[in-house]
Amino acid sequence: MADKNQNNKTEERISEEMRFKYIGFDIYPKKAKKFWKSEEEKRRYLEEIRQKSSRSALVEREHSLVRVAVFSKVDRMVLTITSFLLTVSLFLPWFSLRGEGFHSQVIGLGYFLKLGTLFGYAPLSGALFSVFVILVGLTILSSFGAGVISLLAMHKKHNDVEAYLTSLKKRLKLNLVPLVLWVALIVISTIGIPTPFADALKVNGLGDSFNVINFFALSSFGMWLSLPCVIINCTKISDL
């Protein structure tokens, strides 16, 4: 008898009529009332939430490493100087030639006026000499180009900092070109190049074989400015 009463109560609890009443079809047959009394109340509440969230985000950002400047004023000043020196290196002496009764300075731009003479000695020295002569010319031009482009990229007007840094990083990567060329020049001069015409030129520091010691002995301050400036510009690439 007790089981029968329990079954009747269960059937009554899960009847369709009770189920619909429970979920509200009969209790709330119409649409629910608006949560906000007015649009002004809604606006004030949302504005308060925005102010609280902006204050908390600002505090968090000020104590975060993200706040640290990736391109500071010091970086800008240093790279401006190095890029300027790379630009003017085209007009500075790259080689200093001394001999009996003469001293000649060969500027970067003037080097290209000597190409005809240099290639005239190529049959006596071999292909490696021609490669070396060409690489020196490319190093001079790429150093000048990297300096000009880096300067323009750094001092370009911008509104979006992120886009500015991305663009600057791409331009600074051009400094890798003269750096690679520098490495190639050092490697070739370390290997050595025969220079059987050295006696005819009568240039101090130039013997029967051109090596890395001769290379640096004949170099002038234009060349020595180019290499460290290129290295400094390249080191900043990974920070951006």
CORZIVEN-V562455 format. One record per run of one state. SS is the DSSP state (H for helix, E for strand, L for the rest). FROM is the first residue (numbers start at 1). TO is the last residue. If there is no record, write none. Layout:
# CORZIVEN-V562455
SS,FROM,TO ; SS,FROM,TO
This chain:
# CORZIVEN-V562455
L,1,1 ; H,2,13 ; L,14,15 ; H,16,23 ; L,24,38 ; H,39,62 ; L,63,64 ; H,65,67 ; L,68,72 ; H,73,91 ; L,92,92 ; E,93,99 ; L,100,101 ; E,102,107 ; H,108,120 ; L,121,121 ; H,122,125 ; L,126,126 ; H,127,154 ; L,155,160 ; H,161,172 ; L,173,174 ; H,175,191 ; L,192,192 ; E,193,194 ; L,195,197 ; H,198,201 ; L,202,202 ; E,203,203 ; L,204,208 ; E,209,210 ; L,211,211 ; H,212,218 ; E,219,219 ; L,220,220 ; H,221,235 ; L,236,236 ; H,237,239 ; L,240,240
